[in-house]
Amino acid sequence: MPGGGRFMFAYRITIHNQNDFSIRLLRRQWYIFDSALHFREVEGEGVVGQQPLIRPGESYTYTSSCDLYSSRGYMYGFYTMVIEEKGEKFSAEIPKFQMEASFVLN
């Protein structure tokens, strides 16, 4: 637990492009909840300072982090993507995932 009563969690996400066209990740939107009943929304351009282009059959992996006021919580959201060749935007869901401090699991 870092100073200020917060817990830090790292997470890794891999995005697979299973389409026959290239896509670019433009924005992210996260909904973050913890067991201390704190909620926040985080949104912005790209991920970890990048707006990656993912070609057909390729993947993009990044690692980031999230702080919570309690030892457990969860987050979910979506990415705003664009079909690179057409300029058409679409949303890609990020399924809910749990964050729990390892001492809670023991």
C-alpha positions in Angstrom: 0.0 0.0 0.0 1.6 3.3 -1.0 1.4 6.4 1.1 -2.0 8.1 1.4 -3.9 4.8 1.9 -3.9 3.8 -1.7 -3.3 0.4 -3.4 -1.5 0.2 -6.7 -2.4 -2.5 -9.3 -0.6 -3.2 -12.6 -2.5 -4.7 -15.5 -1.6 -5.9 -19.0 -4.0 -5.8 -21.9 -3.6 -7.4 -25.3 -5.8 -6.3 -28.2 -6.1 -8.7 -31.1 -7.2 -7.5 -34.5 -9.2 -10.4 -36.0 -10.5 -8.3 -38.9 -9.3 -8.1 -42.5 -8.6 -4.4 -42.1 -6.3 -2.2 -40.0 -7.6 -0.5 -36.9 -6.3 2.3 -34.7 -7.0 2.8 -31.0 -8.0 6.5 -30.6 -9.4 6.8 -27.0 -10.1 4.9 -23.8 -12.9 5.1 -21.3 -12.6 3.4 -17.9 -15.1 2.9 -15.1 -13.2 2.1 -11.9 -14.8 0.9 -8.6 -13.3 -0.2 -5.3 -14.7 -1.9 -2.2 -14.4 1.4 -0.2 -17.3 2.7 -2.5 -15.1 5.0 -4.5 -16.0 5.4 -8.2 -14.2 7.3 -10.9 -14.2 7.6 -14.7 -11.0 8.0 -16.7 -10.9 8.8 -20.3 -8.4 10.2 -22.8 -6.6 9.8 -26.0 -4.9 6.4 -26.7 -3.3 4.2 -24.1 0.1 4.8 -22.4 0.7 7.8 -24.6 0.1 5.9 -27.9 -2.6 5.5 -30.5 -1.4 2.2 -32.0 -2.2 1.0 -35.5 -3.1 -2.7 -35.4 -2.9 -4.5 -38.7 -5.1 -7.5 -39.6 -4.0 -10.6 -37.6 -1.7 -8.6 -35.4 -1.9 -7.8 -31.7 -0.9 -4.9 -29.4 0.0 -5.3 -25.8 0.5 -2.6 -23.2 0.9 -2.5 -19.4 -0.6 0.2 -17.2 -1.6 0.8 -13.6 -4.5 1.8 -11.5 -4.7 3.0 -7.8 -7.6 2.2 -5.5 -8.5 3.3 -2.0 -9.1 -0.3 -1.0 -7.4 -3.7 -1.4 -9.9 -4.8 -4.0 -11.9 -3.4 -6.9 -12.7 -3.8 -10.5 -12.7 -1.8 -13.8 -14.2 -2.1 -17.2 -14.8 0.2 -20.2 -14.3 0.6 -23.9 -11.9 1.8 -26.5 -12.9 4.1 -29.4 -11.3 2.5 -32.5 -11.3 3.6 -36.1 -11.1 1.5 -39.3 -8.0 3.1 -40.7 -8.8 2.8 -44.4 -12.4 4.1 -44.0 -12.3 6.5 -41.1 -15.3 4.7 -39.5 -15.2 4.7 -35.7 -16.5 1.9 -33.5 -16.4 0.9 -29.8 -14.6 -2.1 -28.5 -15.7 -3.3 -25.1 -13.2 -3.9 -22.3 -14.7 -6.7 -20.1 -14.7 -6.2 -16.3 -11.7 -7.5 -14.5 -10.9 -7.8 -10.8 -8.0 -6.3 -8.9 -7.2 -7.8 -5.5 -4.1 -7.3 -3.3 -2.3 -10.6 -2.9 -2.6 -10.6 0.9 -6.4 -10.6 0.6 -6.2 -14.0 -1.2 -4.2 -15.7 1.5 
